Amino acid sequence: MQDSTVYISGLGVVSALGTGVETTLCAFAEGAAQAGPVTLFETSLTQPVFAAPWPPSARPSRRTFDLCMVAAREALDQAGLPRERIGARTGVCLGTTVACQLNDLAFYTAYKDRAAEPAMDAVDRYLNGNLAEAVARTIGAAGPALTVVNACSSGADAIGTALNWIRQGLCDQVLAGGADELNRIPLCGFHSLGIMSDNVCRPFDRDRRGLNLGEGAGVLLLESARSIQARGASLPKLKAAGYGAAGDAHHLTAPRPDGAGLEEAIRIALRDADRAPEAMAFVNAHGTATPDNDRVEGGVLGRVFGDATPILSTKGYTGHTLGAAGGIEAVFTALALREGWIPASAGFENRDPDIPVAPVTQRTPIAGQTALSTSLAFGGNNAALVIAIDAP
């Protein structure tokens, strides 16, 4: 009988914590959180952001792609996937919000000012900037290539889609995750919503005042057992075990107050992974540090898991990376399972009496082989991923 398990062969990440898996782990161990003013472009806004330690690209409109390729190459190298095995059965599924849509500011500005820049130039840049197709062309993947744009659940939804591609036999391997850059349009947009903090964000804290934007990429190489064995490699211990998604249809930007969509997404993911809530070693929560998100999400986590399961938010280390968040946090979740500990939830100090759970305040050993990562998004999108690891 064919093994339907979907393995995680490689991990790659870049964020404000640094470039690469090992740098990221060191930053978590040291409790490092690097936020500062915007330096990638001019703006009058002064709220802190979490920029990746990656120099400005010679092609500003391709920064998301460049960040994504850093993580993708690390995942491929870690997996040891030979280039000759990348082809028609290799897929690419990536989430984003900025790439190929919001980063063509030169055209938008010219159009607004009624300048004469040809519209077809912008259309060509838009089409050529499709993140998944651009990565697929670069690595030589000729399988399905899909860019998921579901706001801040995009990265998690991309991984869930890739998981199903492999289960259904469409692909042998899929590069999956998310990437996004710091960009003027989302910066101004979130500021106009009044949900950006003037200080470093404080997820789930009683005194939280909003989010900080960040940037980066998190990519997993998902692979079937048959593919791994065919190239003579050992089966990895890490697995993508389950995925769930559900919509609220409540409000364009606000979560449904009772969190019903998020709870449904979590329970679907747990059923998909055939795991009970008490089997979770920890929950890597979305935890944006906005008043509504943390109250709603905290209420759901309390209902599903009680207060015995450790939770944390890593956005106090990376900021909110939008479409990249689900990918980056899936990598973080896998790393925590592999290493056997989770870092302190940066920024949390005071428990909110309206939230039934509280994140960990120090580096915490974990016991168990399964963990959950959640993603909430505008438009009522909710996604949850279950990551597992074989017992040592």
Buried (B, 14 or more C-beta within 10 A) or exposed (E): EEEEBBBBBBBBBBBBBBBBBEBBBEBBEEEBBBBEEBEBEEBEBEBBBBBBEBEEBEEBBBBBBBBBBBBBBBBBEBBEBEEEBBEEBBBBBBBBBBBBBBBBBBBBEBBEEEEEBEEEEBEEBBEBBBBBBBBBBBBEBBBBBBBBBBBBBBBBBBBBBBBBBBBEEBBBBBBBBBBBBBBBBBBEBBBEBEBBBEBBBBBBBBEBBBBBBBBBBBBBBBBBBEBBEEBEBEBBBBBBBBBBBBBBEBEEBBBBEBBBBBBBBBBBBBEBBEBEBEBBBBBBBBBBBBBBBBBBBBBBBBBBBEEEBBBBBBBBBBBBBBBBBBBBBBBBBBBBBBBEBBBBBBBBEEBBEEBBBBBBEEEBEBEBBBBBBBBBBBBBBBBBBBBBBEEE
